[in-house]
């Protein structure tokens, strides 16, 4: 992830044989799946080998919140929050883990 200035912040991932840059504004949420992190963006999904805790640390202070053991959500993509779920602006509903409830 590059954090030069707010307009250019994003995540660079390997997409096939080339690199793809995902602006942080288009990232909806990140989800842990085994040894990978799936980045759910407005345009597509990307699977990157890594740990979600590493992404959480890199995205600290950039408007992302850990809501579950395996989910980090972009606060700008949240339409509504409750103690058990987070509704995204896309209509998706994500669970909130017991240890991450307010």
Sine and cosine of phi, psi and omega as CSV:
sin_phi,cos_phi,sin_psi,cos_psi,sin_omega,cos_omega
0.00,0.00,0.63,-0.78,0.02,-1.00
-0.93,-0.37,0.68,-0.73,-0.02,-1.00
-0.78,-0.62,0.79,0.62,-0.02,-1.00
-0.94,0.35,-0.89,0.46,0.12,-0.99
-0.66,-0.75,0.34,-0.94,-0.11,-0.99
-0.83,0.56,-0.53,0.85,-0.03,-1.00
-0.96,0.27,-0.42,0.91,-0.06,-1.00
-0.96,-0.27,0.12,0.99,-0.03,-1.00
-0.93,0.37,0.68,-0.74,0.02,-1.00
-0.14,-0.99,0.02,-1.00,0.03,-1.00
-0.91,-0.42,0.78,-0.62,0.05,-1.00
-0.98,-0.19,0.81,-0.58,-0.03,-1.00
-0.77,-0.64,0.37,-0.93,0.08,-1.00
-0.99,0.17,0.85,-0.53,0.03,-1.00
-0.84,-0.54,1.00,-0.10,-0.09,-1.00
0.95,0.33,-0.82,-0.57,0.02,-1.00
-0.99,-0.13,0.02,1.00,-0.01,-1.00
-0.84,-0.55,0.09,-1.00,0.04,-1.00
-0.98,-0.20,0.63,-0.78,0.06,-1.00
-0.87,-0.49,0.66,-0.75,0.03,-1.00
-0.95,-0.30,0.84,-0.55,-0.01,-1.00
-0.95,-0.30,0.91,-0.41,0.06,-1.00
-0.89,0.45,0.63,-0.78,-0.03,-1.00
-0.86,0.51,-0.49,0.87,0.00,-1.00
-0.91,0.41,-0.44,0.90,-0.03,-1.00
-1.00,-0.04,-0.12,0.99,0.03,-1.00
-0.98,0.19,0.81,-0.58,0.04,-1.00
-1.00,0.04,-0.80,0.60,0.05,-1.00
-0.32,-0.95,0.27,-0.96,0.04,-1.00
-0.88,-0.48,0.64,-0.77,-0.08,-1.00
-0.74,-0.67,0.74,-0.67,0.03,-1.00
-0.99,0.13,0.73,-0.68,0.09,-1.00
-0.65,-0.76,0.96,-0.27,-0.06,-1.00
0.80,0.61,-0.89,-0.45,-0.03,-1.00
-0.99,-0.12,0.27,0.96,-0.06,-1.00
-0.83,-0.55,0.32,-0.95,0.16,-0.99
-0.87,-0.50,0.81,-0.58,0.04,-1.00
-0.99,-0.14,0.85,-0.52,0.00,-1.00
-0.99,-0.13,0.91,-0.41,0.01,-1.00
-1.00,-0.07,0.94,-0.35,0.01,-1.00
-0.93,-0.37,0.17,-0.99,0.01,-1.00
-0.88,0.47,-0.58,0.81,-0.09,-1.00
-1.00,0.03,-0.54,0.84,-0.12,-0.99
-0.20,-0.98,-0.05,-1.00,0.13,-0.99
-0.86,-0.51,0.54,-0.84,-0.02,-1.00
-0.76,-0.65,0.66,-0.76,0.02,-1.00
-0.93,-0.36,0.83,-0.56,-0.07,-1.00
-0.81,-0.59,0.70,-0.72,0.06,-1.00
-0.96,0.28,0.79,-0.62,-0.01,-1.00
0.31,-0.95,-0.09,-1.00,0.00,-1.00
-0.93,-0.36,0.65,-0.76,-0.03,-1.00
-0.91,0.40,-0.49,0.87,0.03,-1.00
-0.90,0.43,-0.55,0.84,0.06,-1.00
-0.92,0.40,-0.68,0.74,0.05,-1.00
-0.91,0.42,-0.63,0.78,0.02,-1.00
-0.87,0.50,-0.68,0.73,0.02,-1.00
-0.91,0.41,-0.66,0.75,0.00,-1.00
-0.92,0.39,-0.53,0.85,-0.05,-1.00
-1.00,-0.04,0.05,1.00,0.01,-1.00
-0.87,0.50,0.76,-0.65,0.00,-1.00
0.99,0.12,0.04,1.00,0.00,-1.00
-0.96,-0.27,0.23,0.97,0.04,-1.00
1.00,0.01,0.45,0.89,0.03,-1.00
-0.89,-0.46,0.62,-0.78,-0.07,-1.00
-0.76,-0.65,0.69,-0.72,0.08,-1.00
-0.99,0.16,0.85,-0.53,-0.03,-1.00
-0.91,-0.41,-0.13,0.99,-0.07,-1.00
-0.38,-0.93,0.32,-0.95,0.03,-1.00
-0.80,0.60,-0.55,0.83,-0.06,-1.00
-0.88,-0.48,0.30,0.95,-0.06,-1.00
-0.67,-0.74,0.76,-0.65,0.16,-0.99
-0.86,-0.51,0.80,-0.60,-0.10,-0.99
-0.91,-0.41,0.54,-0.84,0.10,-0.99
-0.98,0.18,0.87,-0.50,-0.05,-1.00
-0.86,0.51,-0.49,0.87,0.00,-1.00
-0.94,0.33,-0.32,0.95,-0.02,-1.00
-1.00,-0.07,0.01,1.00,-0.05,-1.00
-1.00,0.03,0.81,-0.59,0.06,-1.00
-1.00,-0.02,-0.62,0.78,-0.05,-1.00
-0.42,-0.91,0.59,-0.81,0.03,-1.00
-0.86,-0.52,0.60,-0.80,0.19,-0.98
-0.71,-0.70,-0.01,-1.00,-0.04,-1.00
-0.96,0.29,-0.30,0.96,-0.05,-1.00
-0.91,-0.42,-0.27,0.96,-0.07,-1.00
-0.45,-0.89,0.36,-0.93,0.09,-1.00
-0.84,-0.55,0.81,-0.58,0.06,-1.00
-0.99,-0.11,0.79,-0.62,0.02,-1.00
-1.00,-0.01,0.27,-0.96,0.01,-1.00
-0.92,0.39,-0.27,0.96,0.03,-1.00
-1.00,0.09,-0.13,0.99,-0.03,-1.00
0.99,-0.14,-0.16,0.99,0.03,-1.00
-0.95,0.32,0.50,-0.87,0.05,-1.00
-0.85,-0.52,0.78,-0.63,-0.03,-1.00
-0.91,-0.42,0.63,-0.78,0.01,-1.00
-0.96,0.26,0.49,-0.87,0.11,-0.99
-0.96,-0.28,0.82,-0.57,-0.01,-1.00
-0.93,0.36,0.45,-0.89,-0.03,-1.00
-0.83,0.56,-0.67,0.74,-0.04,-1.00
-0.98,0.21,-0.13,0.99,-0.02,-1.00
-0.94,-0.34,0.17,0.99,0.02,-1.00
-0.98,0.20,0.50,-0.87,0.00,-1.00
-0.91,0.40,0.00,0.00,0.00,0.00
